[in-house]
């Protein structure tokens, strides 16, 4: 039996992740959608844009003061990087007990915020009401590296490819289907935000080279892990199984996962585990849906835990 429903609002609900959040909230037995803020869609019914939501709620254009005045139990900030602070400042002052989950990179380096990658940081949560949701690429990289972190002799090198939904809805070369047709577009080849994030969270330097591809959703990261001493493949597999076999949203595969098989699914897949002849280089492949486990689903895991319900409530689970 669940607790009384909690109210939840979304700021920045027009984007692709906002649509996935509305879908998850609509199916959640302990959450009631209280408001959705979108300047572009203000006045329109949410149900006109989401086949998962059937109520009469309409989008509103809400400034930080108006968001805080809603007094929602939970506020999700699904805004571009650099836009969260005004909302956080007002909520801190006017509604400090509100649970705030920020999906941008703005607080991923702030030790006052809990970094919510449950499979790796679940035991570090101390009741914080400010949760920073990890980046999609960073989630895949950290899941790929963490089980062998103590065995590394050099920085991991990660090659990433994402669908163009990861570039958001603001028009750019990286989400233009015509420019992406028959193409693979490299960008931010050093210093990407998720490179910095994974390095910071893992406590070791990580090198990352992202690309965007013509498909809409789903990403894949192929990681070279350079080992201090040789390992056998069975030993590598044992470490990943020990780390993730108890997890409902991370699957360890023997073969390398395909990005085409992860779209619309809520878990991450990690596999491949190819070793060099000398046993000192392991290649790991991770895939996830950047809008789900890379964003909305992970946010729901964090919200559930903070509200005291089962972590997977409202998340469609596969056998």
C-alpha positions, 0 to 999 in steps of 0.5 A: 500500500502506497503513501498518500500521493505527492504532487510533482511539477516539471520546469522545462517540460517541452523537451524530449525528456519532459515528455518522458517524465510526463509519461512516467508520472502519469503511470506512477501510483504515488505521484500527481502531476501538479504543474508543467512549465513551458513558455512555448506551450503555455495555455495548451492542454498537456493531454494534447502533447502526451498520449499518456496523460488524460487530465485537464492540466495545461502548460503554464509559463512560470518564473522561479517565484511562481514555481516555488508558490506552487508548493509542490512536493517535488520539482523537476528542473529539465532546463538547459545547462546554466538555467537552474540556479534562479529556481533553486535559489527561490525554492531554497528560500520559499519552500526548502522542504521541496524535493528538487531534482535537477537534470542539467549539469549545474549541480553535478560538481556541487558536494551539497547536492546528492549525485543520483546514479543509484547503482553506484551512489545509492549508499551515499544518499543521506536524505538530501532534498537536492538531487543532481541527475547524472548525464546520459553519457556520464551514466554509461561511462561510469557504469562501464568503468566503476567495476574495474576502477581499482585495476587501471594503469591509465585513463579510460578512453571512451568513444560515444555515439548518441541519437540526435534527441540528445541535442535537445529541441533547439535547432542546431547541426547536431539535431538536423536530420538532413545534416545527419543523414548518412553522417556521424558528426563529432563534437566537443572532442575534449573537455565535454561536460560529461567527460568532466563529470565522469572524471569528477565522480569516479575520481580519475581522469576519463577521456571522451570523444562524443559523436551524434548519429542519424538515429533519434534516441539511444546511445552507445559508449565503447571504452578502452580500460588499460589494466595495471596487470593482466586479467582473464575474461572470466575475472572481468565478467565476475567483477561486472556481475558482482557489481550489477547482477542485483540491479533491476536497471543494469544488464550485464551481457556476454556480447556487446550490446546494440544501440538499436535494441535499447530504444524505449527501454528503461535499463542500461546494458553493459557487455562485450568484455574483449581482452587484448592478447596480453590481457592488459586492455579490456574493451567494454560497450555500454548502451542506454536510452538517453531519454530514459535511463540517461534522464527520466527513468533515473530521475524517477529512481531518485524521486522514489527513493527520496519519497520512501517508496520502492525505487522502481515504482512506476518504472516498466521493468523487464524480466 
